[in-house]
Amino acid sequence: MSALQFTLNKCYGAGLAVDGEYGPATRSAVITVQNRVGVAADGEYGPNTRDAMKWSHRTSSGAHSHCA
């Protein structure tokens, strides 16, 4: 869950606490992303959402490099 929250922050500007919990703020951010990427905006993080959204990628040193 932390990787999802990190990506929501880095790629979509969600401003979430990266706490590993799928709480109301994370669910709301997922709905926002679902609307942006054109999948059913149900707040559920599943394979359709995972495959449609951009993900944060890191360099070998662990630094954030880009979203793709």
Secondary structure by P-SEA (a helix, b strand, c coil): caaaaaaaaacccccccccccccaaaaaaaaaaaaaacccccccccaaaaaabbbbbbcccccccccc
